[in-house]
Amino acid sequence: MTQDLNIGNPPLMKARKRFFPFNAEQTINILSEFGPLVTMFVVNAFFGINAGTWALIGTTVLSIGVMLYMFHRPPIFPLIASSVTIVFAALTLITHDPMWVQIKVTIFNALFGVFLISGLWLNQNFFKYVFEKTFHYTDEGWHKFTWSFALFFFLTAAANEYVRQTFQENRMYEILGHEMDGVNVWILFKVAIVLPVSGLYAWVLTRIMQKYRLPDPAHVEG
């Protein structure tokens, strides 16, 4: 019935694709890959590092189960990110210094940007390897997609380090009429700025990538 409605309403399908250019499989892939990171950021902002880390672990395990059931492969990016996060969170718990969790973003994003660019130089596109069964782009499209994300990771690493260095843990700052220490300013920066900007960036980039999109294999076979 859904298929008939879609066929009978091509303008409706085009309008939906314009604002949300993902099919059901792609949506599950995106949620499974990036959902654990979003959950960790939000829970960490409201309940602290311990709760945020446990939320990351729980949602990562859940995403692994969903991905294995749906696509018969684990979500690679959340596994990498969660492993790094747990290590740095453990360092924070051991040393009682939130600097480790804060600087994790700088180190991880910078190194991941280097990793993406190095892969391109070696003709090994990480994002194509991870997403090629869900997103179908030309090689030129994958190349530009990966370069764009590498630059974005570098920019977010620099922004994270700027905020970490500018707002000190043991000082109070007035932000939007509220006093908060440097760590809370950093958390607010991640939740209120980094997350929305990252989501908007990914959405805009995905729309731009439509010109490099290849027909879905199922449609070609049909």
N, C-alpha and C positions, 0 to 999 in steps of 0.2 A: 504493500500500500504506500509506504514511504517513497519507494522508487517511482510509482506512478505519479505521486504528487510532485516529485522533483521534475519528472519529464514534462508534466503539464504546466509547470511554472518556471520556465527557464529564467525569466527576469528575477524571480525570487532567489534562485540558485546563484545567479551572478551577483546579486546584492550581498548575499551571505559570504560568497567567496571574496568580495572586495574588502569586507571588514574582518573576516575570519577565514583566511585562506588555507585551512587545515581540514582534512577529512578525519573520520573517527580514529583510524589507525595512527595518524600523525598526532592527534590530540593526546592519545594514550602515551605515545612515545615521549612527547614533550613533558607531560605531567610526571612520568616515571623518571625521566632524566633530571629534571630541574625542581620537581616538587620537594624532595628532601632538603635542598638548599634553602628554598623559600621558608619551609617549616622551621628550620634551624634558626634563621635570621629572626623570624617573628617571635618564636618562643623565647629565644635568647634575650630579645628586647624587653619582654614583659616579666620573665621569670628567672633570668640569669643564665650563666654559662652552663651549669650542671644540667638544668632542664633542657636547654637548647641542644646540648650534646646528645642527651638521651632521646630527644625528639628526632634528631638527625639519624641516629642509629635505627630507631623504630620505623621511620618512614623509608629509610633506605632498604631495610629488610622487606618491608611491604612492597616497595617498588621492584625489588628483585623478583619477588614472587609473581607480581603482575606481569612483568616483562617476560619471565620464563614461561608463564602460562600462555601469554598472547603471542610472543614472537620467538620463543625458544632461545633467548640470549639474555645475559644480565645487562643492567644499565651501567655502562663503563664509566661515564663521567661522574655520577654520584658516588661510585665506589672509590674513585681516585680522590675526589673532594672530601668525602667523609673520612677516609683514612688519614688524610693530612690534618683535617680539623680535630679528630680525636687525639692525635699526637700532640698538637699544640694546646688543646684544652687540658690534656693531662699535665703538660708542663706548667700551665697556669695554676692548676690545682696543687701541684707539688710545690711550686715556688710562691704561691699566693700573689702572683704578679700578672694582672690582666694584659700586660704588654704582649705576652706570647700569643694570645688569641687575636689581639689587634694586628700584630705584625704578620700573622699568618696570611691575611688577605693580601698584603703587599708582596710577600714572598711567593705565595701560590700563584697569584695573577701574573706577576712578572715572569716567573719560570714557565708558566703555561703558555704565555705569549711567545717566549723563546722556543718552547717545544713545538708550537704550531708552525712557526716560521722555519725552524730547522727541518720539520717534516716536509714542508713544501720544497725546500732546497734538495731534499733527498727523494723527491717525487713520491712521498708517502703522506697523503692527505688524511689527517686524523678524523675530521668531521665527515668526510666521505666514507671512511671505514665504519664509523659509528652509525651514521644516519642513512646510508645509501639504500637500505631496504625500505625506508619510509619516505625519504625525499629524493626525487629523481631530477637531478640537474646535469647540465653539461659539465665537462671538465673545467671549462673556463669559469662557469658559475661557481663550482666548488672552490676553485682557486681564489676568486674574489671574495667569496663568503668567508674563507678561512683567514685571508689577509685582514679583512675587516674586523673579524672577531679578535685576532691577535692584537691589532692596534687598540681595540676597545679594552682588552685586558691590561695593556700597558697604561692606558689613561686611568682606569679605575685603580690600578696599583699606585700610581702617582698621587691620585686624589686621596686614597686611603692613608698614604704615608703623610701627606700634608696635614690632614685632619688629626692624625695620631700625634704628630709632632707639635701642632699648634695648640691643641687642647690637652693640657697636662692632667694626669690622674688626680693629683693632690690639690688642684685648684678648682674654685667654683666659678661658673659662668652663667650669665643671665641670657637665656635663649627663649624668645617669644614670651617674655614675662615670667619665665620660670627659672629658678636656680638649679643647676645641675653640674656635677663634676665632669671632668674630661672624658671618662669612660662612657657616661650616659650620653654626652654629646656625640661621641663616636657611634654609639648604638643608634641614636636618632638619625645620624647621617646615613647609616646603612639602610635603615628601615624606610625612612621618609624620602630619601633622595636616590640612593644607589639602586634599590629594588625597582621603584617605578621607572627610573631612567633605563635600567637594563631591560625591563619588559617592553617599554616603548621602542627601544632600539631594536630588539629582536623582532618585534612586530613590523616595524618599518623595513628592516632589512629583508624579512621574509617576503614582503610585498614587492620590493625591488627585485628580488630573486626570481619572481614569476617569469621574467623575460628569458631566463635561462632554464626554465622548467621543461622536462621531457614528459611525454605522455606516460601515464601509469601503465606498467606491464600488463595488468589485467584488462585495461581498455584496449591496448594494442592487440592482445590475443583475441578479445571479443570482436 
